[in-house]
Amino acid sequence: MQSITTSENSRHQAEGNAGLRFDIFSLFPGMFAGPFAESIVRKAVDAGRVQIQIHNLRDWTHDRHRTVDDRPYGGGAGMVMMAPPIVEAVESVLGTDLAATRVLVMSPGGIRFSHQIAQDMARHRRIAIVCGHYEGIDQRAIDILEAEEVSIGNYVLTGGELPAMVIVDAVTRLVPGVINPSSIVEESHVHAPVEHAQYTRPVSFRGLDVPDVLISGHHGQIAEWRKGSSQQKELLRDRAEQKINSRQPDDSPAG
């Protein structure tokens, strides 16, 4: 088991103020060290708002080769992650907390992760994430654990580790006390479909200037400009997505 903790975090745990706990089950636990050691997630861990525990699924194998996968029944390419190591790992780590823990399996065929789902997850006390690999996970592990299959997008990655990182980041920042609540309210996907364009100093850069209205001090006009900017960015996004989706699979990108 790899624990993402600090001395400050340990103090909060000892005081009973541990916050939300993530348990991540992976074949490659070393992948998580860098992303979780920086920025908002690191600050949340330091403050005791979040605990992150990484578990190596191979620790629950019972052969000298530490086998976690095998060929799929019915034939087909690739290998499938076996149910026993996954089920034993999750049940062993969660113990009596299993029934109250939200168990996720990262899968390209799962429900699409969204801000609304992140908000709901942030209300939980404990979340377990199983990172899939190869051709997927034996369905029996998903059924026994009553896990939710979750996807971060309509594409395939080499494993579930990167999606797990996305979910931990998105949920952590919604945990009370991690970041300023006003920052969340103004973000995309909360009240506005797309966040407006943002500018900061310098006022002029390579011939491009900050819109005059943003430095006018007129709050009503600024609010109107931001509304229009949000709508424009949403329109441009939708057009870009339509253009991509209209391409045939063998089309090559232009230019």
N, C-alpha and C positions, 0 to 999 in steps of 0.2 A: 504493500500500500504506500502510495506517495501522498503526503499531506501538504497542501498549499497553506502554510501557516507562518506566523511570525511570533516573536515574543509578546508583542502587544495583543495579537489575536488570542494567544494562549491565556492571557490575563482575562480577556472578556469571556472566554469559554469557562474559566474557573469561576467567574462571577455569575454564570448562568445566563449570559446575554449573548448567545451564540448566533442568533438570527437564523437565516435560511441556510440549510445545508444541501450541498450537491454531492452525490456519490456517482462517480463516472467509472464505468467498466469498459476497459479497452485492452487490445492486444499490444498497443504502443503507448504506454503511459508517459514516456519521455517527451511526446509531442506537446504536452500541455504546460511544461515548465516555463517556457518563454512567454507565451501570451498571457498567462495568469500572473506573471510576476511584474506586470507593468500597468500603468494607467488606472482607470476607475476600478477594475476588478481587484487590483492589488490594494488600493485604498480601502475598498469595502472589506477585504480580508483583514487588513491591519486594524480597522475600526471594530472588528468583531461582528459586522453586519452579515457576513457570509462566511461559511466554511466550505472548503472544496477538498474532497478526498478522491484520489485517483487509485483505482484498483486494477491490477493486472489479472486478466481472466485466466492466464496460464497457471496461476496459483491454485486453481481449482480443478486441475487435470490430475489424472491418476496413473499416468504411464511415464516412462523415463524420457520419452520424446516430447512430453507436454503437449499432446495433440489437442487441437481445438476445432479442427475441421475435417470433413470427409466428403466423399463423392455423393452427389445428389441421387436419391432414389428416382427411378424413371428415366435416368440418363440426362445428358446435357453437359454443357461446358462448365468448367470451373469447379469450385468447391463450396460447401455450405458450412457455416459455423454450427457446431453441435450444440444441442440443447443442454446436456448435463452440466458442462462447466458454467454456462450462463446462469442457469437456474440456481445451482448451488452457490455461486458467487453472490447473487443478489439476495437470496434467502439468508445466507450466512451473515452478510454485512448488515442487512436491514433488521433481521431478527423480528422482534415483536412490532417494529415500526412498519413492516411491509404493507399492512392493510391501509395505513394512513399515508403512505408515500406515493407520490405520483411517479410511476415508472414509465420511462420513454425509451423507445427503440428508434434510433436514427435509420431512416429508410427512405429511398427516393419515391416509394409508393405510398408514403404516409400522408396525413393531413398537412396542408400547407401552413407552416409557421407564420404567425402574424403578430402585430403589436397587441391585438386583443388577447391572443393566447398567452403572450408574454405577461400581460397584466394579470391574467388569471393565475399563471404559475407563480408570480411574485407573492401571491397571498398564501402560498403553501409553506409549511415548515420544513419539508424535506422533499427533494427531487432526485430520483435515480435515472441515469442516462446510460443506456447500453449502446456502444458504438459497433455497428455492423461492419463486416468486411466480406471480401470475396463475392459470391453470388447471393449473399444474404444470410439470414438466420433461420434455423429450423423453426417452423411455425409453432411447434409445441412449446418452445421457450416463451414465445409471445403470449400464447394462450394460458399457460400455467401462471405466468406472472401478471396476467391481465394488463399487459402493457399497451400503451398508445404508440402507434407508428407515426413518426413525425418527419416531415421533409422541409428543408429550407428553400427548395426551388425545384423547378422542372428540369433537372440535369443530374448527371451521375458523377460522384466523386469516388476516389479510390477507397474511402472508408468513412466512418461516421465521426471521426475525431474533429474535423473542421466544423461540421454542423453542430456538434456538441459545444464547441467553443462559442459559436454564434449564439446559441441559446443561453448559455451561461452569462455572456456579456449582456444580451438584451434583457434578460430577467434581472440580473444583478442591479443594473442601473435604475430599475423600478422599485427596488426594495426601499422602504422608507428610511430616510437618513443618509442614503448613498450620494445622491446629487440634489441640487436645488429643485424643488417641485415646479417652480415656474419655468424651468428649462424644459421639463417634460411636456407641460401644457402647450407650449409654443411649437412643438416639434411636428414633423410630418406624420400623417396617419393617426393623429389624435383628434384635432378639430378641423384642420385643413387637409385636403387630399395630398398636397405637396407643399413643402415649406418654401417660402419666398426666397429670392436671391439675397445673399448676405454680402456685406462690404465692411472693410475696416481700413486703417491707415496703410499706406499713404492715400491721399485724395486722388492723386493722378499717378498712373503707372503704365508706361509704354503707350501713351496716347489714349488710354482708357480712364475715364473719370468716374468717381462715385456720383450717382444721380443727385442732382441738386436738392431734390425734395428731402433726401435723407439727412442733409446737413442744414435744413431750413429751420428745424426746431418746431415745425407745425405738426403736431401729433395727429391731427385728423387727416391731413394730407398724406402723412407717412403711412397711416393705417390703410388708406385707400390704395396707395402705391403698392404696398405689400400684398394686398388682396389681388390686385391685377397681376403682380409678378408671380404669385402662386398659381393663378389660373393659366398664365402663359407657360410656365414650366410644366404644368400638368399636360397642356396641349402638346407641347414639344415631346414630352415623354411618350404620350399615347401614339403620336405619329411615328416616332422611332420604333416603338414596339410593333405597330401595324406593318411597317416596312420590313422588319425582321421576320415577322410571322408569315408574311406573304411570299417569302422566298421558298423555292423548292429545296429539298434537302441537298441536292447536288449543285445549288447555286453558289458561286463564289462571291465574297464581299467585293464591293466596288472599290477600285483604286487602291 
